[in-house]
Each structure stands twice: as structure tokens, then as C-alpha cells.
Amino acid sequence: MEPDETPKSNQTLVTEFLLQGFSEHPQLRLPLLGCFLALYTVAVLGNALIITVVGCSASLHSPMYFFLSNLATMDIICTSTILPKVLAGLATQENTISYSGCMFQLFFLVWSASSELLLLAVMAFDRYVAICRPLHYATIMSPRVCVAMAMGVWGICAVNSSVHTGLMARLTFCGPKIITHFFCEIPPLLLLSCSPTRVNSIMTVVADAFYGFINFLLTLASYGRIVASILRIRSAEGKRRAFSTCSSHLIVVCVYYTAVFYAYISPASSYSPERSKVAGVLYTALSPTLNPLIYTLRNAEVQRALAKLLPFCRR
């Protein structure tokens, strides 16, 4: 019985991990601290403003902005799961994270990131219905359907995150304990395990296929139909107005999928810490910061709602 009990006793010894963070570039510590603090502040305030404006403006009570407020909520969860720990590590140069804290971080990261991918496909479908089937839009995208779709996104992705976190928690970690990233992520954690990770790897590939490729193809299909429909519009003004309703979302899709594909569409064996850190910055810090800016700067309806809500925005 002793050989069977050894892995379990070793696992209980793992009480914390050491996040490598950006320790290989000590000269960049203070500049990175300032950059991440600025990104986190803008991301939280910007997305909170989006949620407030959508909730308080009757003109924005439509499916498009309902899903946008859900996207802003996901962005706040994602960036708040990662960046406070990054900021604390850069400020104190103490980059340890407890085992339970790591699992907590992994759960909310996977939940928010997968929810955002699924919601982007739902938002693309919403734009497809609005532009390609405008006469049936109110019926297809009724309030009840929109709420059900949003709840489905949050629920499906919570189950997905629970599966990945549960599979990770069953692994044995017996050293080394240095995570070559600035947060707890599946690929670097799998490399630290000294127990079989076959099931974890299979589930990661399945999740990548569903959230990455299938969602991406559905989004592309929606926009393919949208572009074809816009090209059939005869007036230049009509084309411009139709494109303006989906251009912001298309930019967000391009930014987010670029980061996700760069980070995840590769086997764990070919994991590159530097590449993953760059991609991690893109989808945990930069994307949540850019999303509210893109939707406010390129959306006249949001600007008008902001002007009514905030007097200093009227200029």
C-alpha cells in the first residue's frame, strides 16, 4: 500500500506554486507595473461604464446591447481574476500563489475566456439576424430567447470550467513548482504534473475544437452571410449603415481570436512560455481594455447614451 500512497502524500505537500511572471526581465518591472495598472484601471472602469450605460438607457435595451453588457461582465471577471495578482507580484516581487488560489484562478479564467468565445458567436448570430432577416428579428431575438442564450453561455462554460479544474485538481504535483507564466494556465500546469495527463490533454483538445474552431467557423459563417447581404444593398449609405452595426463586433472578434489561437492552438508539448505570456497579455489585459473603447468610439448610439448619462461627455 505504501507505493500507492506516496503520490497522495506528495500532493498534500504542494501548498503553493511560484509564478515566473516577468522575472526574467527585472529591468522592466516598474514599467510593466505602470502598464498593467493602467490597463486594469481602464478595463474595469470602461466595462463597468458599458454595463451602467446599457442598464440605464432605454434606447440601448436591445439584444445587441444586452449581449454587450454580458461581454463587459466577462471582461471584468477575466481581468480581475489575473491582473491583481500580477500587480501584487510586480510591486512586491513576491510571486507565489497557493494551490487553492491557483485552482480558483484557473476556474474563473477558463469560465470567462470560454464564455467570451461562445458569446462572440452568439453576437455574430444576432448581427446576422438583424441584417439578413430584419423582418423576423423581433421574433427570433425575443427577450426570452436572449436571456436563454445568455444563461446557456454562462452555464455551458461553467460546466466546461468545472471539468477542466476538476481534472487538474486530481493530478499530482511533486516538483518543480515554478509555473512559467504570470498566471495559472492549463498548458504550463500540465507540464508540472508527475502523474498521467492524457485525460486532461484530450479534454483540452476537445474544448479547443469546440470553443476555438467550431465557434470560429460559426462566426465566420454569420459574417459571410452578412457581407453577402450588405453587398446586395444598392445605396452606399445603406451599405455604410449596415456595416457600421457590426464593424465594432468584427474588430473585437479579430483581436480576441488572434490572441486565443496564438496561445492555445498548439499541443502542450510545444508550449512556449514567451509566446504564451504575450498571448496572455493580449486576452487578459489588452482585449478587455480595448473592447469598451471600440464599442464606445465606433458606436453612435452608445455615445448618445453616454452624453445623456454623463454631462461631461456631451462635447
C-alpha positions as CSV (number, residue, x, y, z in Angstrom):
1,M,0.0,0.0,0.0
2,E,2.9,2.4,0.6
3,P,3.8,2.9,-3.1
4,D,0.2,3.7,-3.9
5,E,0.1,6.2,-1.0
6,T,3.3,8.1,-2.0
7,P,1.8,10.2,-4.8
8,K,-1.1,11.3,-2.5
9,S,1.3,12.3,0.3
10,N,3.4,14.2,-2.2
11,Q,0.4,16.0,-3.5
12,T,-0.5,17.2,0.0
13,L,3.0,18.8,0.2
14,V,2.2,21.1,-2.7
15,T,0.7,24.1,-0.9
16,E,1.8,26.8,-3.3
17,F,3.3,27.4,-6.8
18,L,5.8,30.0,-7.9
19,L,4.7,32.2,-10.8
20,Q,7.6,33.0,-13.0
21,G,5.9,36.2,-14.2
22,F,8.3,38.6,-15.8
23,S,11.2,37.9,-13.5
24,E,13.5,37.2,-16.5
25,H,13.2,40.9,-17.3
26,P,13.9,42.6,-13.9
27,Q,14.6,46.0,-15.6
28,L,11.1,46.1,-16.9
29,R,9.4,45.6,-13.5
30,L,8.4,49.2,-12.9
31,P,7.3,49.9,-16.5
32,L,5.3,46.7,-16.5
33,L,3.7,47.7,-13.2
34,G,2.6,51.0,-14.6
35,C,1.3,49.5,-17.8
36,F,-0.7,46.7,-16.1
37,L,-2.1,49.2,-13.6
38,A,-3.3,51.5,-16.4
39,L,-4.7,48.6,-18.4
40,Y,-6.6,47.1,-15.4
41,T,-8.0,50.5,-14.4
42,V,-9.3,51.3,-17.9
43,A,-10.6,47.8,-18.4
44,V,-12.6,47.7,-15.1
45,L,-13.9,51.3,-15.4
46,G,-14.6,51.1,-19.1
47,N,-16.6,47.8,-18.9
48,A,-18.4,48.9,-15.8
49,L,-19.4,52.1,-17.7
50,I,-20.7,49.9,-20.5
51,I,-22.8,47.9,-18.1
52,T,-24.1,51.0,-16.4
53,V,-25.0,52.8,-19.7
54,V,-26.8,49.8,-21.1
55,G,-28.7,49.3,-17.9
56,C,-29.7,52.9,-17.5
57,S,-30.5,53.9,-21.2
58,A,-33.9,52.7,-22.5
59,S,-32.5,53.3,-26.1
60,L,-30.0,50.5,-25.5
61,H,-32.4,47.9,-24.3
62,S,-32.0,45.7,-27.3
63,P,-30.4,42.2,-27.9
64,M,-27.2,43.7,-29.2
65,Y,-26.5,45.8,-26.1
66,F,-27.8,43.1,-23.8
67,F,-25.1,40.8,-25.1
68,L,-22.6,43.6,-25.0
69,S,-23.2,44.1,-21.2
70,N,-22.7,40.3,-20.8
71,L,-19.4,40.6,-22.7
72,A,-18.3,43.5,-20.4
73,T,-19.1,41.4,-17.4
74,M,-17.0,38.6,-18.7
75,D,-14.1,41.0,-19.4
76,I,-14.3,42.3,-15.8
77,I,-14.2,38.8,-14.4
78,C,-11.3,37.8,-16.7
79,T,-9.1,40.7,-16.0
80,S,-9.9,40.8,-12.2
81,T,-9.0,37.1,-11.9
82,I,-5.5,37.7,-13.3
83,L,-4.2,41.3,-13.1
84,P,-4.5,42.0,-9.3
85,K,-2.1,39.1,-8.7
86,V,0.2,40.3,-11.4
87,L,0.2,43.8,-9.9
88,A,1.0,42.4,-6.5
89,G,3.8,40.3,-7.8
90,L,5.4,43.2,-9.7
91,A,5.0,45.6,-6.7
92,T,6.4,43.2,-4.0
93,Q,8.4,40.8,-6.1
94,E,6.7,38.0,-4.3
95,N,5.1,35.8,-6.9
96,T,3.8,32.8,-5.0
97,I,0.3,31.5,-5.3
98,S,-1.4,28.9,-3.1
99,Y,-2.6,25.6,-4.6
100,S,-6.2,26.5,-3.9
101,G,-5.6,30.0,-5.3
102,C,-4.2,28.6,-8.5
103,M,-7.3,26.3,-8.9
104,F,-9.5,29.3,-8.2
105,Q,-7.7,31.4,-10.8
106,L,-7.8,28.6,-13.3
107,F,-11.6,28.1,-12.9
108,F,-12.6,31.7,-13.4
109,L,-10.1,32.2,-16.2
110,V,-11.4,29.3,-18.2
111,W,-15.0,30.2,-17.4
112,S,-14.7,33.8,-18.6
113,A,-12.5,33.1,-21.6
114,S,-14.7,30.3,-22.9
115,S,-17.8,32.3,-22.2
116,E,-16.4,35.2,-24.2
117,L,-15.7,32.9,-27.2
118,L,-19.2,31.5,-27.1
119,L,-20.8,34.9,-26.7
120,L,-18.9,36.3,-29.6
121,A,-20.6,33.6,-31.8
122,V,-24.0,34.5,-30.3
123,M,-23.4,38.2,-31.0
124,A,-22.4,37.3,-34.6
125,F,-25.7,35.4,-35.0
126,D,-27.6,38.4,-33.6
127,R,-26.0,40.7,-36.2
128,Y,-26.8,38.1,-38.9
129,V,-30.5,38.0,-38.0
130,A,-30.6,41.9,-37.7
131,I,-29.1,42.4,-41.2
132,C,-30.2,39.3,-43.2
133,R,-33.6,38.7,-41.6
134,P,-34.7,42.1,-40.3
135,L,-38.5,41.4,-40.6
136,H,-38.1,38.4,-38.3
137,Y,-35.6,39.9,-35.9
138,A,-38.1,40.8,-33.1
139,T,-39.5,37.2,-33.2
140,I,-36.2,35.3,-33.4
141,M,-34.3,37.5,-30.9
142,S,-37.1,38.0,-28.4
143,P,-36.2,38.9,-24.8
144,R,-36.9,35.4,-23.6
145,V,-34.6,33.9,-26.3
146,C,-31.8,36.4,-25.5
147,V,-31.9,35.6,-21.8
148,A,-32.0,31.9,-22.5
149,M,-29.0,32.2,-24.8
150,A,-27.0,34.2,-22.3
151,M,-27.8,31.8,-19.5
152,G,-26.8,28.9,-21.8
153,V,-23.5,30.6,-22.4
154,W,-22.7,31.1,-18.8
155,G,-24.0,27.6,-17.8
156,I,-22.2,25.6,-20.5
157,C,-18.9,27.4,-19.9
158,A,-19.2,27.0,-16.1
159,V,-19.6,23.2,-16.6
160,N,-16.6,23.3,-19.0
161,S,-14.5,25.2,-16.5
162,S,-15.5,22.8,-13.7
163,V,-14.4,19.8,-15.7
164,H,-11.0,21.3,-16.5
165,T,-10.4,22.5,-12.9
166,G,-11.6,19.1,-11.5
167,L,-9.3,17.2,-13.8
168,M,-6.4,19.5,-12.9
169,A,-7.1,19.1,-9.2
170,R,-6.8,15.3,-9.4
171,L,-3.2,15.5,-10.7
172,T,-0.2,15.0,-8.6
173,F,2.4,17.8,-8.5
174,C,5.7,16.8,-7.0
175,G,8.1,19.4,-8.3
176,P,9.4,21.6,-9.8
177,K,6.7,24.1,-8.7
178,I,7.6,27.0,-11.0
179,I,4.8,28.0,-13.4
180,T,6.4,29.5,-16.5
181,H,3.6,32.1,-16.8
182,F,2.2,35.1,-14.9
183,F,-1.0,33.2,-14.0
184,C,-2.2,29.6,-13.6
185,E,-3.0,28.2,-17.1
186,I,-3.6,24.7,-18.3
187,P,-0.5,24.0,-20.5
188,P,2.2,25.1,-18.0
189,L,0.4,23.3,-15.2
190,L,0.2,20.0,-17.2
191,L,4.0,20.2,-17.7
192,L,4.5,20.3,-13.9
193,S,2.4,17.2,-13.2
194,C,4.2,14.0,-12.4
195,S,1.0,11.9,-12.9
196,P,-0.6,10.9,-16.3
197,T,-2.2,13.9,-18.1
198,R,-3.7,12.0,-21.0
199,V,-7.3,12.7,-20.0
200,N,-6.5,16.4,-19.4
201,S,-4.9,16.7,-22.8
202,I,-7.8,15.0,-24.5
203,M,-10.4,17.3,-22.8
204,T,-8.2,20.4,-23.7
205,V,-8.2,19.3,-27.4
206,V,-12.0,18.8,-27.3
207,A,-12.5,22.2,-25.7
208,D,-10.1,23.9,-28.2
209,A,-12.0,22.2,-31.1
210,F,-15.4,23.4,-29.8
211,Y,-14.6,26.9,-28.5
212,G,-11.9,27.7,-31.0
213,F,-12.6,26.1,-34.4
214,I,-16.4,25.4,-34.3
215,N,-17.3,28.8,-32.8
216,F,-14.9,30.5,-35.1
217,L,-16.4,28.8,-38.1
218,L,-19.9,29.7,-36.9
219,T,-18.8,33.3,-36.5
220,L,-17.2,33.3,-40.0
221,A,-20.4,31.8,-41.5
222,S,-22.5,34.5,-39.9
223,Y,-20.3,37.3,-41.2
224,G,-20.1,35.6,-44.6
225,R,-23.9,35.9,-44.9
226,I,-23.8,39.4,-43.5
227,V,-21.2,40.6,-46.1
228,A,-23.1,38.9,-48.9
229,S,-26.3,40.7,-47.7
230,I,-24.6,44.1,-47.4
231,L,-23.1,43.8,-51.0
232,R,-26.6,43.3,-52.3
233,I,-27.7,46.7,-50.9
234,R,-27.7,49.2,-53.7
235,S,-27.2,52.5,-51.9
236,A,-23.8,53.4,-50.5
237,E,-25.5,54.9,-47.4
238,G,-27.4,51.7,-46.8
239,K,-24.2,49.7,-47.0
240,R,-22.4,52.1,-44.6
241,R,-25.2,51.9,-42.0
242,A,-25.4,48.1,-42.3
243,F,-21.7,47.7,-41.9
244,S,-21.5,50.1,-39.0
245,T,-23.8,47.9,-36.9
246,C,-21.3,45.0,-37.0
247,S,-17.9,46.6,-37.6
248,S,-17.1,47.0,-33.8
249,H,-18.0,43.4,-33.1
250,L,-15.9,42.2,-36.0
251,I,-12.8,44.1,-34.7
252,V,-13.3,42.6,-31.2
253,V,-13.6,39.1,-32.8
254,C,-10.4,39.6,-34.7
255,V,-8.5,40.8,-31.7
256,Y,-9.7,38.1,-29.3
257,Y,-9.4,35.1,-31.7
258,T,-5.9,36.2,-32.7
259,A,-4.8,36.1,-29.1
260,V,-6.5,32.8,-28.3
261,F,-5.2,31.0,-31.4
262,Y,-1.8,32.3,-30.7
263,A,-1.9,30.9,-27.2
264,Y,-3.8,27.7,-27.4
265,I,-3.8,26.1,-30.8
266,S,-0.8,24.0,-30.2
267,P,0.0,20.8,-28.2
268,A,1.2,21.1,-24.7
269,S,4.5,19.5,-25.7
270,S,5.3,22.5,-27.9
271,Y,4.3,25.0,-25.2
272,S,6.4,28.2,-25.4
273,P,6.4,30.4,-22.2
274,E,7.3,33.6,-24.0
275,R,4.6,33.2,-26.7
276,S,2.0,32.2,-24.1
277,K,2.9,35.3,-22.0
278,V,2.4,37.6,-24.9
279,A,-0.9,36.0,-25.8
280,G,-1.9,36.1,-22.1
281,V,-1.4,39.8,-22.0
282,L,-3.5,40.2,-25.2
283,Y,-6.6,38.4,-23.9
284,T,-6.5,39.0,-20.2
285,A,-5.4,42.7,-20.3
286,L,-5.4,44.3,-23.7
287,S,-8.6,42.9,-25.1
288,P,-10.8,43.7,-22.0
289,T,-9.3,47.3,-22.2
290,L,-9.9,47.7,-25.9
291,N,-13.5,46.3,-26.0
292,P,-15.2,49.2,-24.3
293,L,-13.2,51.7,-26.2
294,I,-14.0,50.1,-29.5
295,Y,-17.8,49.9,-28.7
296,T,-17.9,53.5,-27.5
297,L,-15.7,55.2,-30.0
298,R,-17.3,53.5,-33.0
299,N,-20.9,53.4,-31.9
300,A,-23.1,56.5,-32.2
301,E,-25.9,55.1,-30.1
302,V,-23.6,54.4,-27.1
303,Q,-22.1,57.9,-27.5
304,R,-25.6,59.5,-27.3
305,A,-26.5,57.4,-24.3
306,L,-23.2,58.4,-22.6
307,A,-23.9,62.1,-23.4
308,K,-27.3,61.8,-21.6
309,L,-25.9,59.9,-18.7
310,L,-22.7,61.9,-18.2
311,P,-22.9,65.6,-18.8
312,F,-19.1,65.9,-19.4
313,C,-19.4,63.6,-22.4
314,R,-21.7,65.9,-24.3
315,R,-18.9,67.5,-26.2
